[in-house]
Amino acid sequence: MGHSISLSRSRGRAGWGPGIRFTHVRQAGSWRPGDAQLGWIIENRVDEAYILSWPGQLETYVPLHDTGGYDRARAPLGSYDFRLDQIKGTASVYLKNQIEIGFATPTLHPHRHLDFTFVEFHLPTRELVDPAWLVPSEKLAEVCTPTGAGRHRGPHWLFTADRSGLARDRAAKYQVAVRELAAARRWSILPARSAVAGVSANPIETGTFFERHFDAAFLEAASGDEVLMAATPDNFGRHRLAFSKETGRWASIAIHGSAVSNATNLIQANIHAATFFPHPRHYVLVQHYDRRRAEWYEWSWFMPSTDFAKLAAGKGPYLLFTTTLNPQRVNRWTPYRIPTTTAAAAFQSALHRSTSRRAA
């Protein structure tokens, strides 16, 4: 017989926390996934379940750094109606009616849009097993049993549930079929009917260069409260999404850059109109990098997307941002000019700033 062992946290871009248990069974001549690989597989199986159970396109965001708190953020395309996930799983060879998952919550800040998703992964079939359990973070203490607190990992919990449809345990009312996970997230916005544009025609490596530069600056200035997430796949028009664990506030940003210099000192950024949805908490950042000089232009442009929508030119498939690199020239984009070195800090300030219109 196999035995269960708790997995340690080993995380890259999409890793796994201590909430997954792996039933180890020795099988001669067969390859078995390691702990971190198994966690990655389960998280991606949950992503797949969401994609297949929602009739439109879902934006999905994955954390770029391991500060705990969230594993995924999701919203119907262009809705900004984000739902957050903590995914806890167990994997085994032999299916039982009752499952148990032990996990820790070192940075838990319960709020109404954060849910815990508990799933079981069947190793022989490589599939998630019905049902799943979708427990609101505000109800975690009512469903799970506290098992103490670790010195560094925070409170420890034990989730116990019976998969039977006739179960009357504490978790029973949170059962949901895996194929119904998206429907159970209470999204009120129907999928858009219009066709979605593909990935930007700009070179992918150029876009990645500007995004990674922003990521490094953001993480350098981070206080530990912020969770920075990347769009996966990166074709929603919102490249990064950030949350405050303390307040639950969020802000998203589209990062655009120019790396072409010319005699006119003009730079331009093209934004797909089909995936541009203005919102007071969605921002646009435009930067310039001089390839010939191998240096960043000292000024960047940072603005709410609602302002960008009013000022951008173009009525076709793209909204156009065009400005000059001459700092003495004044145009409609000048009020949004900030020092390039402060761009990430400006976004963090926007994240923490209170607005009259809160997230749905």
C-alpha positions as CSV (number, residue, x, y, z in Angstrom):
1,M,0.0,0.0,0.0
2,G,1.1,3.5,-0.6
3,H,1.3,6.3,2.0
4,S,0.5,10.0,1.8
5,I,3.2,12.6,2.2
6,S,2.7,16.4,2.3
7,L,4.4,18.3,-0.5
8,S,6.9,21.1,0.3
9,R,6.5,24.4,-1.6
10,S,8.6,24.3,-4.7
11,R,7.4,27.0,-7.1
12,G,8.5,28.5,-10.3
13,R,6.1,30.6,-12.3
14,A,3.2,28.3,-11.5
15,G,4.2,26.2,-8.6
16,W,2.4,24.5,-5.7
17,G,1.9,25.1,-2.1
18,P,1.6,22.7,0.9
19,G,-2.1,22.2,0.2
20,I,-1.5,19.2,-2.0
21,R,-0.9,15.6,-0.8
22,F,0.7,13.0,-3.0
23,T,0.0,9.3,-2.5
24,H,3.3,7.6,-3.4
25,V,3.0,4.1,-4.9
26,R,6.1,2.4,-6.2
27,Q,5.7,1.0,-9.8
28,A,8.6,-0.5,-11.5
29,G,9.4,0.8,-14.9
30,S,7.0,3.7,-14.9
31,W,7.7,7.4,-14.7
32,R,5.9,9.4,-12.0
33,P,5.7,13.1,-11.7
34,G,7.5,14.8,-8.8
35,D,5.9,16.9,-6.2
36,A,6.3,20.3,-8.0
37,Q,5.3,18.8,-11.3
38,L,2.2,17.2,-9.9
39,G,1.1,20.5,-8.4
40,W,1.6,22.2,-11.8
41,I,-0.4,19.5,-13.5
42,I,-3.3,19.9,-11.1
43,E,-3.4,23.7,-11.3
44,N,-3.4,23.4,-15.1
45,R,-6.2,20.8,-15.0
46,V,-8.3,23.2,-13.0
47,D,-7.5,25.9,-15.6
48,E,-8.6,23.5,-18.3
49,A,-11.9,22.9,-16.4
50,Y,-12.6,26.6,-16.3
51,I,-11.9,27.1,-20.0
52,L,-14.2,24.2,-21.0
53,S,-17.0,25.2,-18.6
54,W,-17.4,28.9,-19.6
55,P,-19.1,29.7,-22.9
56,G,-16.9,32.7,-23.6
57,Q,-13.3,33.6,-23.2
58,L,-11.8,33.8,-19.7
59,E,-8.9,36.0,-18.7
60,T,-6.5,34.0,-16.5
61,Y,-3.7,35.4,-14.5
62,V,-0.8,33.5,-12.7
63,P,1.3,34.9,-9.9
64,L,4.8,36.0,-10.9
65,H,6.2,35.8,-7.4
66,D,5.7,33.6,-4.4
67,T,4.2,35.7,-1.6
68,G,1.3,33.4,-1.0
69,G,-2.4,34.3,-1.0
70,Y,-3.5,33.5,-4.6
71,D,-2.9,30.9,-7.2
72,R,-5.1,32.3,-10.0
73,A,-7.2,35.2,-10.9
74,R,-10.0,34.9,-13.5
75,A,-12.6,37.1,-15.2
76,P,-14.8,37.0,-18.3
77,L,-13.0,38.9,-21.1
78,G,-13.2,42.6,-20.5
79,S,-15.4,42.4,-17.4
80,Y,-12.8,43.2,-14.7
81,D,-15.0,41.0,-12.4
82,F,-12.1,39.1,-11.0
83,R,-12.4,35.9,-8.9
84,L,-9.4,34.7,-7.0
85,D,-8.4,31.1,-6.3
86,Q,-6.5,29.2,-3.7
87,I,-6.2,25.7,-5.2
88,K,-5.7,22.8,-2.8
89,G,-5.5,19.2,-4.0
90,T,-4.8,15.6,-3.2
91,A,-3.5,13.0,-5.6
92,S,-3.9,9.3,-5.2
93,V,-4.0,5.9,-7.0
94,Y,-6.9,4.5,-5.0
95,L,-10.2,6.4,-4.9
96,K,-12.0,6.6,-1.6
97,N,-15.3,8.2,-0.6
98,Q,-13.6,10.5,1.8
99,I,-10.7,12.9,1.1
100,E,-8.5,14.8,3.5
101,I,-6.3,17.7,2.6
102,G,-4.0,19.5,5.0
103,F,-2.7,22.9,4.2
104,A,-1.5,26.2,5.7
105,T,-2.7,29.8,5.2
106,P,0.3,32.1,6.0
107,T,-1.2,35.2,4.3
108,L,-4.9,34.6,4.4
109,H,-7.1,37.8,4.1
110,P,-10.6,36.5,3.5
111,H,-12.9,38.5,1.2
112,R,-15.9,37.7,-0.9
113,H,-14.1,37.2,-4.2
114,L,-11.5,34.7,-2.9
115,D,-12.5,31.0,-2.9
116,F,-10.6,27.9,-2.0
117,T,-10.9,25.1,-4.6
118,F,-10.4,21.6,-3.3
119,V,-9.9,18.9,-5.9
120,E,-8.7,15.3,-6.1
121,F,-6.5,14.1,-9.0
122,H,-6.7,10.4,-10.0
123,L,-3.2,9.3,-11.0
124,P,-4.1,6.3,-13.1
125,T,-6.5,8.2,-15.3
126,R,-4.7,11.6,-15.0
127,E,-8.0,13.4,-14.5
128,L,-9.7,15.5,-11.8
129,V,-12.3,13.5,-10.0
130,D,-15.8,14.8,-9.4
131,P,-16.9,16.5,-7.3
132,A,-14.7,19.6,-6.5
133,W,-15.5,21.8,-3.5
134,L,-15.6,25.6,-3.9
135,V,-15.4,27.1,-0.4
136,P,-15.6,30.9,0.1
137,S,-12.6,32.2,2.1
138,E,-14.9,33.8,4.5
139,K,-16.4,30.4,5.3
140,L,-13.1,28.5,5.6
141,A,-13.2,28.3,9.4
142,E,-16.7,26.8,9.3
143,V,-15.7,24.0,6.8
144,C,-12.1,23.2,7.8
145,T,-10.7,22.1,11.2
146,P,-7.8,24.1,12.6
147,T,-4.8,21.9,13.4
148,G,-2.4,24.5,14.9
149,A,0.0,27.1,13.6
150,G,3.5,26.7,12.3
151,R,6.3,29.0,13.1
152,H,6.6,30.3,9.6
153,R,3.7,28.9,7.6
154,G,0.8,30.4,9.6
155,P,-2.4,28.6,10.6
156,H,-2.8,25.0,9.6
157,W,-6.1,23.5,8.5
158,L,-7.6,20.1,7.7
159,F,-10.2,19.9,4.9
160,T,-12.3,16.7,5.2
161,A,-15.1,15.9,2.8
162,D,-17.3,13.0,1.6
163,R,-17.7,12.8,-2.2
164,S,-21.1,11.2,-1.9
165,G,-24.0,13.3,-3.2
166,L,-25.9,12.4,0.0
167,A,-23.2,13.6,2.3
168,R,-24.2,15.9,5.2
169,D,-20.8,17.0,6.3
170,R,-19.7,20.7,6.6
171,A,-18.4,20.7,3.1
172,A,-21.4,19.2,1.4
173,K,-23.1,22.4,0.3
174,Y,-20.0,23.5,-1.4
175,Q,-19.8,20.5,-3.7
176,V,-19.6,21.4,-7.4
177,A,-19.1,19.3,-10.5
178,V,-15.7,20.0,-12.1
179,R,-17.4,20.9,-15.4
180,E,-19.4,23.5,-13.5
181,L,-16.6,25.4,-11.8
182,A,-16.8,28.5,-13.9
183,A,-20.6,28.7,-13.6
184,A,-20.3,28.4,-9.8
185,R,-18.2,31.6,-9.5
186,R,-21.2,33.9,-9.7
187,W,-20.1,35.9,-12.7
188,S,-22.9,38.3,-13.7
189,I,-21.5,39.4,-17.1
190,L,-22.3,37.3,-20.1
191,P,-19.5,36.5,-22.6
192,A,-18.9,39.1,-25.3
193,R,-20.3,38.1,-28.7
194,S,-17.7,40.0,-30.8
195,A,-14.7,38.2,-32.2
196,V,-11.5,38.5,-30.1
197,A,-8.4,39.8,-31.8
198,G,-5.2,37.6,-31.7
199,V,-1.8,38.4,-30.3
200,S,-0.4,41.8,-31.1
201,A,1.5,42.1,-34.4
202,N,4.4,43.7,-32.6
203,P,7.4,41.3,-32.1
204,I,6.7,39.1,-29.0
205,E,10.3,39.5,-27.7
206,T,9.9,43.3,-27.7
207,G,6.8,43.1,-25.6
208,T,8.4,40.7,-23.2
209,F,11.4,43.0,-22.8
210,F,9.2,45.9,-21.6
211,E,7.0,43.6,-19.4
212,R,10.0,42.0,-17.7
213,H,11.5,45.4,-17.0
214,F,8.3,46.5,-15.4
215,D,8.1,43.2,-13.3
216,A,11.6,43.8,-11.9
217,A,10.9,47.4,-10.9
218,F,7.5,46.4,-9.4
219,L,9.0,43.6,-7.3
220,E,11.9,45.8,-6.2
221,A,9.5,48.3,-4.8
222,A,6.9,45.8,-3.4
223,S,6.0,45.9,0.2
224,G,5.0,42.3,0.5
225,D,1.3,43.1,0.4
226,E,1.1,43.1,-3.3
227,V,0.6,40.0,-5.6
228,L,1.6,40.6,-9.2
229,M,0.1,38.3,-11.8
230,A,0.7,37.7,-15.5
231,A,-2.0,37.1,-18.2
232,T,-1.9,33.5,-19.5
233,P,-2.1,33.4,-22.4
234,D,-1.0,37.0,-23.0
235,N,-3.7,38.1,-25.4
236,F,-6.2,39.9,-23.3
237,G,-4.8,43.4,-23.6
238,R,-4.1,43.5,-19.8
239,H,-0.6,42.3,-19.3
240,R,-0.4,42.5,-15.6
241,L,-2.9,42.3,-12.7
242,A,-2.0,43.2,-9.1
243,F,-3.9,42.6,-5.9
244,S,-3.5,43.9,-2.4
245,K,-3.8,41.0,0.1
246,E,-4.8,43.4,2.9
247,T,-7.5,45.3,1.2
248,G,-8.5,43.1,-1.7
249,R,-8.1,46.1,-4.1
250,W,-6.9,45.4,-7.6
251,A,-5.4,47.2,-10.6
252,S,-4.4,46.1,-14.0
253,I,-2.0,47.5,-16.6
254,A,-1.3,47.3,-20.3
255,I,2.4,47.7,-20.9
256,H,3.5,49.1,-24.3
257,G,6.9,50.1,-25.5
258,S,8.8,51.6,-28.4
259,A,12.3,50.6,-29.3
260,V,12.5,52.4,-32.7
261,S,14.2,55.8,-32.9
262,N,13.8,58.1,-35.9
263,A,14.7,61.6,-37.0
264,T,11.3,63.0,-36.1
265,N,11.6,61.9,-32.4
266,L,8.1,60.5,-32.6
267,I,7.1,57.2,-31.0
268,Q,3.9,55.2,-31.4
269,A,2.1,52.5,-29.5
270,N,-0.7,50.5,-31.0
271,I,-3.5,49.0,-28.8
272,H,-6.0,46.4,-30.1
273,A,-9.4,48.0,-30.0
274,A,-11.1,44.5,-29.8
275,T,-9.5,43.8,-26.4
276,F,-9.5,47.3,-25.0
277,F,-12.1,47.8,-22.3
278,P,-11.7,51.0,-20.3
279,H,-12.0,50.8,-16.5
280,P,-11.0,53.3,-13.8
281,R,-8.6,50.7,-12.3
282,H,-7.1,49.6,-15.6
283,Y,-4.0,51.7,-16.6
284,V,-1.9,52.1,-19.7
285,L,1.9,52.5,-19.6
286,V,4.0,53.5,-22.6
287,Q,7.8,53.6,-22.5
288,H,10.7,54.0,-24.9
289,Y,14.0,52.2,-25.1
290,D,16.7,53.5,-27.4
291,R,18.3,50.4,-29.0
292,R,21.2,52.3,-30.5
293,R,22.2,53.9,-27.3
294,A,21.1,50.9,-25.2
295,E,19.3,53.2,-22.7
296,W,15.9,54.0,-21.4
297,Y,14.2,57.3,-22.3
298,E,13.9,59.3,-19.0
299,W,10.2,59.8,-19.4
300,S,7.2,57.4,-19.6
301,W,3.5,57.9,-19.9
302,F,1.1,56.4,-17.3
303,M,-2.6,57.0,-17.4
304,P,-6.0,55.5,-16.5
305,S,-7.5,53.6,-19.5
306,T,-10.6,55.8,-19.2
307,D,-8.4,58.8,-20.1
308,F,-6.6,56.9,-22.8
309,A,-9.9,56.0,-24.4
310,K,-10.8,59.7,-24.7
311,L,-7.4,60.8,-26.1
312,A,-6.2,58.0,-28.4
313,A,-6.6,58.3,-32.1
314,G,-7.8,55.7,-34.6
315,K,-11.2,54.2,-35.5
316,G,-9.9,50.9,-37.1
317,P,-8.6,47.8,-35.4
318,Y,-6.0,49.9,-33.3
319,L,-6.1,52.8,-30.9
320,L,-3.0,54.9,-31.5
321,F,-0.7,56.6,-29.0
322,T,1.7,59.0,-30.7
323,T,3.9,61.5,-29.0
324,T,7.3,63.2,-29.2
325,L,10.5,62.5,-27.3
326,N,11.2,66.2,-27.2
327,P,10.4,67.1,-23.6
328,Q,9.9,70.8,-24.6
329,R,7.0,70.0,-26.8
330,V,3.6,69.9,-25.1
331,N,0.6,67.8,-26.3
332,R,-2.4,66.1,-24.9
333,W,-0.2,63.3,-23.4
334,T,2.0,65.6,-21.5
335,P,0.0,65.6,-18.2
336,Y,0.6,61.8,-18.0
337,R,4.3,62.0,-18.3
338,I,6.3,60.6,-15.3
339,P,10.0,59.7,-14.8
340,T,10.6,56.2,-16.1
341,T,12.2,55.2,-12.8
342,T,8.9,55.8,-11.0
343,A,6.6,53.9,-13.3
344,A,6.2,50.7,-11.1
345,A,5.8,52.8,-8.0
346,A,3.1,54.9,-9.7
347,F,1.2,51.7,-10.5
348,Q,1.6,50.5,-6.9
349,S,0.2,53.8,-5.7
350,A,-2.8,53.4,-8.0
351,L,-3.3,49.9,-6.6
352,H,-3.6,51.1,-3.1
353,R,-5.5,54.3,-3.9
354,S,-9.2,54.2,-2.8
355,T,-11.7,55.0,-5.6
356,S,-15.4,55.6,-5.6
357,R,-15.9,52.7,-8.0
358,R,-14.7,49.5,-6.4
359,A,-14.3,46.1,-8.1
360,A,-17.5,44.3,-8.9
